[in-house]
Amino acid sequence: MAANYYDDLAVYYKLMYVDWEKSVHRQASMLESILTQYGIDRTATILDAACGIGTQCLGLAELGYAVTASDLSAEEVNLAKIEAQNRRVNIEFQVADMRAVWQTYQKQFDVVCALDNAVPHLLSDEEILQAFKQFYSCTRPGGLCLISVRDYSQIERVPLKVYPRTVHRSEKGQWVMCDVWEFNGPCYEMTTYVIEDKGSASAQTHIIRGGKYYCIELPTLHGLLMRAGFTQVTILTEEFFQPLLVAKKG
C-alpha cells in the first residue's frame, strides 16, 4: 500500500480539488441520497475504511451519521482529526490497514465504505478479496458496503501518461498540480508534482513519488464482493463522482 506516498501528499491534498470544502459537502449529499434509496437514515453507523484527510467522513458526520474512520496514512488521519475538531464533529479515528479493519474494530456497522479509488491501492485480486472479507465482517446483516473507483476500462494504458489536476491562485502566486502515471502490466505508479509559483524567475517543485494502483475493472470488483459474501451488488454510474459499487449483506 502507498502509506508513504499519502504521508508526503497530505499537506497538499486539498490542492487536488478545485474547492475541497464544496467537495466535502457535495459528496456527503450524494452519499446520503444513495443511502436513503437503500433505507438507511441518519441514525446509521458508518465506517470509512480509507478516510484520507476526511473528504467523505467529515461531511457525513456533519449530517448526523455516527462515523468511525481510519486510514493507513498517519499524516492524513492527523489532518482529518484537526478538520473534525474545527467542525466540532465527533469522529473516532484510527490508523489502520483496510485489510485488517475487523481485527481493528471487532464490531459491525450499518455501512462500510472505501471511496475515491482507495481499493485499487491493493495490487492484486487476492489482496482486494482479503479487504472485502474484512468489510463483510464489519457490516451488519442488512447493511451496505460502498466502494468507489476509477473506471479503468475507459483509461488508455500507455507507458507514460500525464494527468493535469488543478491550478490554485492566490495573492502570493499560484499552485499547479499534476500526476504522471507510469504503467507496468495491470498496475501503474503515480508521481505527483506540486509546483509553487510565486511569480519569480524560478518555481519550487514538490515531487511525491510512490502512489501505486491496480487497474482493476468493475466486473472483477463485483465478483470479488460476491466472493466475500455479499449477496447483492449493484454498480451505480451516475449517482456519485466515480462509479460506485453498492454491496448488501444478506
VEXSEZA-366609 format. One record per residue (C-alpha): z, x, y; chain; residue in one letter. Coordinates in pm, 1 decimal, m for minus. Last residue first. Layout:
N
<<Z X Y> A a>
...
% end
This chain:
250
<<338.6 m2794.5 m1059.9> A g>
<<326.4 m2506.6 m814.1> A k>
<<53.1 m2562.5 m558.8> A k>
<<m186.9 m2296.4 m434.5> A a>
<<m353.2 m2314.7 m92.3> A v>
<<m614.3 m2042.3 m42.5> A l>
<<m711.0 m1991.3 320.7> A l>
<<m1039.6 m1857.0 454.2> A p>
<<m960.2 m1692.3 788.0> A q>
<<m891.8 m1846.4 1131.2> A f>
<<m746.2 m2153.2 959.8> A f>
<<m869.7 m2507.8 886.9> A e>
<<m1239.3 m2435.0 834.0> A e>
<<m1269.0 m2251.4 500.3> A t>
<<m998.2 m2407.3 284.4> A l>
<<m989.3 m2291.9 m78.6> A i>
<<m779.8 m2515.8 m304.0> A t>
<<m564.4 m2405.1 m597.4> A v>
<<m382.4 m2647.0 m828.9> A q>
<<m161.6 m2548.9 m1121.4> A t>
<<m8.6 m2223.2 m1000.5> A f>
<<98.8 m2010.3 m1297.0> A g>
<<7.3 m1650.7 m1208.7> A a>
<<m319.7 m1697.9 m1397.5> A r>
<<m410.4 m1979.5 m1157.8> A m>
<<m339.9 m1756.5 m858.6> A l>
<<m551.9 m1484.4 m1020.0> A l>
<<m844.1 m1723.0 m1068.3> A g>
<<m845.1 m1832.9 m704.4> A h>
<<m821.8 m1469.9 m592.6> A l>
<<m1129.4 m1394.1 m802.9> A t>
<<m1315.1 m1692.3 m655.0> A p>
<<m1225.5 m1576.4 m300.5> A l>
<<m1355.2 m1221.7 m318.1> A e>
<<m1161.7 m897.1 m346.8> A i>
<<m1285.1 m620.2 m122.0> A c>
<<m976.7 m402.5 m176.8> A y>
<<m824.5 m254.8 137.7> A y>
<<m679.0 75.2 259.0> A k>
<<m545.8 147.3 608.9> A g>
<<m483.7 522.6 604.0> A g>
<<m550.5 655.2 950.3> A r>
<<m428.5 570.1 1299.5> A i>
<<m600.7 765.4 1576.6> A i>
<<m466.5 749.9 1934.2> A h>
<<m720.2 856.6 2196.1> A t>
<<m629.4 969.6 2545.7> A q>
<<m909.7 942.2 2798.1> A a>
<<m1088.4 1204.4 3004.4> A s>
<<m1241.5 1213.7 3352.6> A a>
<<m973.8 978.9 3488.1> A s>
<<m989.6 599.2 3491.9> A g>
<<m672.5 532.8 3295.0> A k>
<<m849.9 492.4 2960.4> A d>
<<m620.4 470.6 2656.7> A e>
<<m843.9 463.8 2349.4> A i>
<<m696.6 318.3 2030.8> A v>
<<m895.8 414.3 1722.6> A y>
<<m817.6 255.8 1385.3> A t>
<<m921.2 418.5 1058.4> A t>
<<m989.5 188.4 763.7> A m>
<<m1036.0 291.8 404.0> A e>
<<m1257.5 82.2 181.3> A y>
<<m1242.8 m58.6 m168.8> A c>
<<m1487.9 m200.5 m424.8> A p>
<<m1675.1 131.5 m453.9> A g>
<<m1579.8 367.0 m171.5> A n>
<<m1639.9 220.1 172.5> A f>
<<m1541.7 384.6 500.7> A e>
<<m1445.8 130.7 768.2> A w>
<<m1411.2 243.4 1129.4> A v>
<<m1192.3 25.7 1349.4> A d>
<<m1197.5 m38.8 1724.7> A c>
<<m961.4 m63.5 2023.5> A m>
<<m1015.4 m4.2 2394.3> A v>
<<m715.5 m3.9 2628.8> A w>
<<m782.7 m29.7 3000.9> A q>
<<m669.3 106.7 3335.7> A g>
<<m340.5 110.1 3526.7> A k>
<<m387.8 m231.1 3691.6> A e>
<<m452.3 m378.7 3347.8> A s>
<<m745.7 m431.5 3114.8> A r>
<<m736.5 m495.2 2741.0> A h>
<<m1056.5 m436.5 2542.1> A v>
<<m1064.2 m571.6 2187.8> A t>
<<m1160.5 m501.7 1826.9> A r>
<<m1500.4 m343.8 1765.8> A p>
<<m1580.8 m295.3 1395.8> A y>
<<m1768.7 20.3 1297.8> A v>
<<m1912.7 53.7 945.8> A k>
<<m1956.6 359.6 727.4> A l>
<<m2095.6 376.6 371.4> A p>
<<m2245.8 25.3 393.5> A v>
<<m2084.2 m281.6 243.1> A r>
<<m2212.3 m583.2 433.9> A e>
<<m1938.6 m842.7 466.4> A i>
<<m2002.4 m1207.5 374.7> A q>
<<m1869.0 m1189.1 17.2> A s>
<<m1562.1 m1019.9 163.7> A y>
<<m1439.1 m1343.3 318.7> A d>
<<m1135.8 m1196.8 494.8> A r>
<<m807.5 m1317.3 354.6> A v>
<<m548.2 m1595.2 385.1> A s>
<<m297.1 m1674.4 110.0> A i>
<<m67.8 m1980.1 116.0> A l>
<<167.9 m2061.6 m174.1> A c>
<<296.1 m2416.6 m192.8> A l>
<<591.4 m2609.6 m331.9> A g>
<<605.6 m2883.5 m596.6> A g>
<<840.3 m2675.4 m809.8> A p>
<<999.6 m2413.6 m577.9> A r>
<<801.7 m2102.3 m493.7> A t>
<<975.5 m1762.3 m530.9> A c>
<<876.2 m1723.6 m898.2> A s>
<<515.7 m1806.1 m809.4> A y>
<<518.2 m1550.6 m527.5> A f>
<<636.7 m1285.7 m775.3> A q>
<<359.4 m1384.4 m1015.7> A k>
<<116.2 m1361.1 m723.3> A f>
<<235.6 m1008.2 m643.9> A a>
<<179.0 m888.1 m1001.3> A q>
<<m159.4 m1062.6 m1004.5> A l>
<<m250.5 m868.0 m690.4> A i>
<<m152.0 m539.0 m854.0> A e>
<<m355.3 m618.5 m1165.9> A e>
<<m660.3 m732.6 m969.3> A d>
<<m665.9 m394.3 m797.6> A s>
<<m608.9 m230.8 m458.3> A l>
<<m318.6 m426.9 m314.3> A l>
<<m390.9 m403.3 58.7> A h>
<<m616.1 m700.8 m20.0> A p>
<<m302.4 m926.1 m6.7> A v>
<<m239.8 m875.7 366.3> A a>
<<m565.6 m1028.7 493.2> A n>
<<m400.8 m1222.9 776.3> A d>
<<m156.2 m1417.0 559.6> A l>
<<94.8 m1379.6 278.8> A a>
<<275.4 m1711.1 236.2> A c>
<<549.6 m1870.5 27.5> A v>
<<633.0 m2234.5 99.3> A v>
<<914.5 m2462.5 m19.8> A d>
<<1124.9 m2158.1 m102.5> A f>
<<1293.3 m2027.3 m416.5> A q>
<<1566.7 m1771.0 m466.0> A k>
<<1620.1 m1421.4 m608.4> A q>
<<1538.8 m1264.6 m268.9> A y>
<<1444.3 m900.8 m331.7> A t>
<<1371.9 m917.9 m705.1> A q>
<<1155.0 m1222.7 m635.9> A w>
<<985.1 m1042.1 m347.9> A v>
<<886.3 m743.3 m560.8> A a>
<<507.2 m714.3 m535.0> A r>
<<530.8 m825.2 m172.2> A m>
<<716.9 m498.9 m104.2> A d>
<<1028.0 m546.1 107.7> A a>
<<1180.2 m457.0 444.2> A v>
<<1389.0 m765.1 515.7> A q>
<<1414.8 m1019.8 795.8> A f>
<<1613.4 m1344.8 809.9> A e>
<<1471.3 m1543.9 1100.6> A i>
<<1680.0 m1724.6 1363.0> A n>
<<1487.4 m1797.3 1681.5> A v>
<<1609.5 m1692.4 2023.9> A r>
<<1257.5 m1605.1 2143.9> A r>
<<1363.8 m1255.9 2254.5> A n>
<<1565.3 m1218.7 1934.1> A q>
<<1262.9 m1314.3 1724.6> A a>
<<1042.9 m1063.9 1910.4> A e>
<<1301.0 m789.9 1854.5> A i>
<<1317.6 m870.2 1483.0> A k>
<<937.9 m864.0 1460.4> A a>
<<937.3 m516.8 1618.5> A l>
<<1183.7 m391.3 1356.6> A n>
<<978.7 m550.6 1078.3> A v>
<<670.4 m371.3 1208.5> A e>
<<844.1 m36.0 1202.5> A e>
<<984.7 m95.5 853.9> A a>
<<638.5 m159.1 713.2> A s>
<<656.9 m316.7 365.5> A l>
<<703.8 m661.8 515.1> A d>
<<957.8 m941.1 500.1> A s>
<<1023.7 m1283.7 646.1> A a>
<<1259.3 m1577.8 593.8> A t>
<<1185.9 m1890.4 795.4> A v>
<<1366.9 m2223.8 822.7> A a>
<<1096.7 m2428.5 996.9> A y>
<<1175.8 m2555.0 1348.6> A g>
<<850.7 m2515.2 1540.1> A l>
<<981.1 m2188.8 1687.9> A e>
<<1030.9 m2061.6 1333.5> A a>
<<665.3 m2132.9 1254.9> A l>
<<555.5 m1949.0 1569.2> A g>
<<762.2 m1643.7 1481.4> A l>
<<652.7 m1639.9 1114.8> A c>
<<278.1 m1621.1 1185.9> A q>
<<233.6 m1324.7 1421.6> A t>
<<568.9 m1173.9 1325.7> A g>
<<522.8 m798.8 1373.1> A i>
<<391.4 m771.7 1015.5> A g>
<<512.0 m1074.8 819.9> A c>
<<378.3 m998.0 473.7> A a>
<<598.5 m1206.7 240.1> A a>
<<647.5 m1492.5 487.2> A d>
<<898.8 m1708.4 301.1> A l>
<<922.4 m2065.2 430.2> A i>
<<1195.3 m2329.0 393.6> A t>
<<1089.3 m2683.0 478.3> A a>
<<1272.1 m2921.9 713.1> A t>
<<971.5 m2904.3 943.9> A r>
<<755.7 m3113.3 711.6> A d>
<<563.8 m3054.8 388.1> A i>
<<356.0 m3347.7 262.4> A g>
<<46.0 m3146.3 171.3> A y>
<<m150.3 m3256.4 478.8> A q>
<<158.2 m3170.8 685.8> A t>
<<145.0 m2813.5 557.2> A l>
<<m215.4 m2781.9 675.4> A i>
<<m137.2 m2911.9 1025.2> A s>
<<167.6 m2686.8 1040.5> A e>
<<m49.5 m2387.0 957.6> A l>
<<m293.7 m2461.5 1237.9> A m>
<<m11.5 m2510.5 1489.9> A s>
<<153.5 m2187.1 1381.2> A a>
<<m179.2 m2007.4 1416.3> A q>
<<m227.6 m2134.1 1771.2> A r>
<<127.9 m2047.7 1878.3> A h>
<<119.4 m1686.8 1759.0> A v>
<<m243.9 m1646.5 1869.6> A s>
<<m153.2 m1751.2 2223.4> A k>
<<112.3 m1480.3 2235.4> A e>
<<m130.2 m1220.3 2096.1> A w>
<<m393.4 m1276.2 2364.2> A d>
<<m721.6 m1092.3 2297.5> A v>
<<m560.2 m970.3 1978.2> A y>
<<m578.8 m620.8 1825.4> A m>
<<m377.7 m493.4 2123.7> A l>
<<m69.5 m666.7 1982.4> A k>
<<m56.6 m409.8 1703.3> A y>
<<m39.1 m101.6 1925.6> A y>
<<331.4 m20.7 1867.8> A v>
<<299.6 m117.6 1501.2> A a>
<<m5.8 96.5 1418.9> A l>
<<189.8 403.0 1305.0> A d>
<<422.9 200.3 1080.9> A d>
<<119.1 m2.4 975.5> A y>
<<m67.1 303.3 848.7> A y>
<<247.7 442.1 685.5> A n>
<<304.6 116.0 495.8> A a>
<<m52.4 102.4 364.5> A a>
<<0.0 0.0 0.0> A m>
% end
